[in-house]
Amino acid sequence: MNNELLVIIVSVMGICVFLPAFSVWTISRRKMFEARKRTEIALAYLKENPHCNLEELVRKITPAVNANARLLPLLWVGILFIIIAFILIVVVSVAEIASRQGTVFLIFITGVSLALGIASLVCYSVGRKSCNQSSGR
């Protein structure tokens, strides 16, 4: 098997298959842990106070999300895509040195990843500035 083809296959598999699967698994596991923790707290409180208002209890347990916290995933996505772009830059340079053949596909994926990362970071910074201006800070 050609070295360039192997680099392309491993890169594409890592970025397109394993990275999204790992991120979905991590996010779903964190959400399930948070839900389980809130359920344990609610059940313990209901055992002590069986005649309490359940809606009020859920409102107290559920964390309030402000505008800056809603923008935080944009920051993480931007950082993730920038890291992926830099890794792909290294992979492209190694593939160029190793095979001396064109790696147009990897260069395209690198450009897209870099563009998505920069766009996410710009959206985060603009959203954060608008949230700070609307709250009077």
C-alpha positions as semicolon CSV with decimal commas, in nm:
position;residue;x (nm);y (nm);z (nm)
1;M;0,000;0,000;0,000
2;N;0,124;0,346;-0,085
3;N;0,236;0,562;0,211
4;E;0,034;0,859;0,090
5;L;-0,280;0,650;0,067
6;L;-0,221;0,517;0,418
7;V;-0,179;0,869;0,557
8;I;-0,498;0,982;0,383
9;I;-0,697;0,682;0,507
10;V;-0,579;0,721;0,868
11;S;-0,640;1,097;0,863
12;V;-0,987;1,068;0,717
13;M;-1,084;0,784;0,951
14;G;-0,957;0,975;1,252
15;I;-1,124;1,302;1,164
16;C;-1,445;1,183;1,004
17;V;-1,521;0,874;1,212
18;F;-1,340;0,854;1,544
19;L;-1,341;1,221;1,643
20;P;-1,719;1,274;1,599
21;A;-1,797;0,941;1,762
22;F;-1,576;1,023;2,060
23;S;-1,724;1,372;2,099
24;V;-2,083;1,242;2,083
25;W;-2,001;0,970;2,335
26;T;-1,837;1,220;2,571
27;I;-2,122;1,471;2,550
28;S;-2,394;1,209;2,596
29;R;-2,209;1,056;2,889
30;R;-2,177;1,398;3,058
31;K;-2,547;1,477;3,000
32;M;-2,650;1,139;3,142
33;F;-2,429;1,194;3,448
34;E;-2,581;1,538;3,509
35;A;-2,936;1,403;3,471
36;R;-2,859;1,112;3,704
37;K;-2,714;1,349;3,963
38;R;-3,021;1,578;3,949
39;T;-3,248;1,275;3,983
40;E;-3,060;1,153;4,290
41;I;-3,083;1,498;4,449
42;A;-3,456;1,522;4,372
43;L;-3,529;1,174;4,508
44;A;-3,335;1,243;4,827
45;Y;-3,521;1,571;4,877
46;L;-3,858;1,407;4,805
47;K;-3,785;1,138;5,066
48;E;-3,728;1,405;5,329
49;N;-4,012;1,635;5,218
50;P;-4,283;1,431;5,045
51;H;-4,527;1,726;5,020
52;C;-4,299;1,973;4,842
53;N;-4,362;2,144;4,508
54;L;-4,187;1,935;4,244
55;E;-4,173;2,215;3,982
56;E;-3,998;2,447;4,225
57;L;-3,751;2,173;4,316
58;V;-3,668;2,107;3,950
59;R;-3,621;2,480;3,890
60;K;-3,377;2,498;4,183
61;I;-3,181;2,192;4,071
62;T;-3,157;2,285;3,702
63;P;-2,871;2,527;3,648
64;A;-2,950;2,861;3,488
65;V;-2,767;2,915;3,162
66;N;-2,664;3,269;3,077
67;A;-2,581;3,398;2,729
68;N;-2,205;3,361;2,772
69;A;-2,244;2,998;2,874
70;R;-2,451;2,932;2,561
71;L;-2,168;3,071;2,350
72;L;-1,905;2,849;2,511
73;P;-1,960;2,556;2,271
74;L;-1,866;2,789;1,985
75;L;-1,535;2,852;2,156
76;W;-1,469;2,480;2,200
77;V;-1,566;2,401;1,841
78;G;-1,337;2,677;1,718
79;I;-1,045;2,552;1,924
80;L;-1,111;2,194;1,812
81;F;-1,115;2,284;1,443
82;I;-0,799;2,494;1,479
83;I;-0,622;2,199;1,646
84;I;-0,745;1,966;1,370
85;A;-0,619;2,211;1,108
86;F;-0,273;2,225;1,266
87;I;-0,258;1,845;1,288
88;L;-0,358;1,824;0,923
89;I;-0,090;2,078;0,832
90;V;0,165;1,847;0,991
91;V;0,016;1,544;0,813
92;V;0,016;1,727;0,479
93;S;0,378;1,833;0,520
94;V;0,485;1,480;0,614
95;A;0,290;1,337;0,320
96;E;0,444;1,593;0,085
97;I;0,795;1,510;0,207
98;A;0,736;1,134;0,202
99;S;0,572;1,096;-0,136
100;R;0,641;1,411;-0,338
101;Q;0,292;1,376;-0,482
102;G;-0,002;1,612;-0,457
103;T;-0,218;1,588;-0,149
104;V;-0,503;1,807;-0,272
105;F;-0,768;1,634;-0,063
106;L;-0,579;1,682;0,263
107;I;-0,505;2,045;0,177
108;F;-0,876;2,100;0,109
109;I;-0,978;1,938;0,439
110;T;-0,715;2,148;0,618
111;G;-0,850;2,467;0,464
112;V;-1,208;2,379;0,553
113;S;-1,110;2,291;0,909
114;L;-0,914;2,612;0,949
115;A;-1,201;2,816;0,806
116;L;-1,455;2,652;1,038
117;G;-1,230;2,710;1,338
118;I;-1,175;3,076;1,259
119;A;-1,547;3,126;1,186
120;S;-1,645;2,968;1,518
121;L;-1,398;3,182;1,711
122;V;-1,521;3,497;1,535
123;C;-1,884;3,406;1,611
124;Y;-1,793;3,347;1,974
125;S;-1,615;3,680;2,009
126;V;-1,891;3,875;1,833
127;G;-2,160;3,702;2,039
128;R;-1,972;3,765;2,360
129;K;-1,930;4,135;2,278
130;S;-2,299;4,168;2,197
131;C;-2,395;3,990;2,523
132;N;-2,167;4,217;2,722
133;Q;-2,309;4,530;2,553
134;S;-2,671;4,422;2,606
135;S;-2,611;4,347;2,975
136;G;-2,452;4,688;3,029
137;R;-2,097;4,577;3,105
